[in-house]
Amino acid sequence: MREEVEIVDYPQIGNLKLLVNTVQYRTPHLHRELELLWLRKGRLQVRGPQQDICAEEDEMLVFNPLQSHEFFTPEGACTFLCIQIAPRFFRGTDVDLEQVVFDESCPFRVMDASAASECRRLMQELAVSYLEKGPHYELRCTGLAHLLLWQLLTHAPCHTVTKEKVRLAREKADRLTRLLDFADQNYTHKVRLSDLAAQEHVSLGYLSHFARENLNRSFQEYITELRFHQACKLLQAGGRSVLDVCLEAGFSDPRYLNEAFRTRLGVSPEEYRRSPMEPPSDPIFVHRSPHTMERFYSPDQSLLILREAKQHGQR
């Protein structure tokens, strides 16, 4: 089993990470960091506990620490800048990021235009400084990250919670991640939620409600999603018959595989395999979930994407 809550590494600056990502689908996930996304190309649908929103190009998305979220793209793919900041990054200030909750996932929708514009400027400068690694860039990035948080705290709706609520949120996050791990490890065969309920020492009814509340669908519907995305990857890789893909992805009958593709894409698995696929970019790392469909970029590629997006926005 992987870490109960996703572990974010910091290859350049302690407690601060930045990357550019193109995503088609990203499984539900959560981490202890505040995560800020700036959509540079395409639209992104986000699903989380009691939440289903669609963010437009050039919008910002804010995910609080331990807030579960799942990514879909309404069409094609979405490329965004991602900034992850650990709560301890702001030690020595009067801000305890674990106790701060931003109330609006798309803050630009409620911020005034000048504040939103300043956030965009700060994110662009932070990204370029982080990726170029110029003299004393760590100091510059640290200052820009603090200014960015100040802008959000000043202009975006937020509130603080008690330390007890933080503790309960951690317990909930741990249980949700164990649920996601259980699904990842067992989706290729007949899987019963009652087995995990026994491990968690809770009733099946409670865990079923917990899954629906946090995944916005039933546990079995989520298992079908995992099988579908795994089938997509296997079909793209080639070398297998549709029947082999069906069984390897965990579908008990080709009819269910065909229904999954018809429902989601309007094509059969065979038609999907014959469709032209966009060649992947050179990844610098791949997320550990086998169902995620996303690509990461090198620093040079990331800078090029951000500069092209900036020039497009100025036209």
C-alpha positions, 0 to 999 in steps of 0.5 A, a space after each residue: 500500500 502506498 502512503 496514506 496521503 500522497 507524498 509531495 517531494 520538493 526537488 528544488 525548494 523546501 516545501 514549494 513545488 511547481 510543475 506544468 501538467 497536461 491531463 485527460 483524467 486524474 484519479 481522486 487524490 489528496 495531499 497535505 499541501 495547498 494546491 493552486 492550478 492556473 489553467 493555461 490551455 483547455 477546460 478542466 472539470 473537477 469533482 470532489 466531495 459535494 462538488 462538481 465544477 468546470 473551470 475555464 481557460 485562464 482561471 485559477 483553482 484552489 484546493 485546500 490541504 487534504 481536500 480530495 479532488 478528481 480531474 476530467 476534461 470536457 474535451 481533449 486535454 487541459 494544460 495547467 501550471 500547478 503550485 504546491 505549497 506545504 503549510 510549514 512553508 509559512 512558519 514564522 508568520 501568523 498564518 497556519 495554512 492547515 487551519 485556513 479554508 478557502 471557500 471558493 474553488 475558482 477564486 477569480 470568479 469572486 475577486 475583483 479584476 485587478 486582484 485576479 490580474 495580480 495573482 496571474 502576474 505573481 504565478 507567471 513570475 514565480 513559475 519562470 523564476 522556479 524553472 530558470 533557476 537564476 541567481 538567488 532564485 530560491 529567495 525570489 520564489 519564496 517572496 513571490 509565494 508569500 505575496 501570492 498567498 497574501 493576495 488570496 487571503 486578502 481578496 478571496 473568501 476564506 475562513 479558519 477552522 479549529 485544530 480539532 477540525 484539522 485532526 478530523 480532516 486528517 482522519 477522514 483523508 487517511 480513510 479515503 486514501 485507504 479506500 482509493 488504495 483498496 480500489 487500485 489494488 483490487 479492481 482487476 477482479 471481483 471486489 467487495 466493499 464489505 472486505 474493506 469495511 471489515 478491515 476498517 471496523 465499520 459497517 458496510 452501510 457507513 462505508 458505502 455512504 462514505 464512498 458516495 459522499 467523497 467520490 460523488 458516485 457509488 464505490 462500484 461505479 468508481 471501480 467501473 471507472 478504473 476498469 474503463 481507464 485501464 482498458 483505454 491504456 491497454 488499447 492504446 498500447 496495442 498487442 492485445 485482443 479486445 477480449 484480453 483487454 476486457 479480462 485484464 482491465 477487470 471486466 467480467 464480460 465484453 458486453 460491459 466493456 463495450 457498454 463502458 466505451 459506448 456510454 463514455 465515448 460513443 465508440 466501441 473499444 475496437 473503434 477507440 483502438 483504431 482512432 489516431 492518438 496524440 503522441 505523448 510528451 517526454 515525461 519527467 515522471 509518471 504518477 503512481 496510479 495506473 489509471 491516471 492519464 497525464 503528462 509532465 514536462 521538463 523545465 525547458 518544455 514548461 517555460 515554452 508552454 507558459 510563454 506561449 500561453 502568455 503571448 496568446 493571452 496578450 493578443 
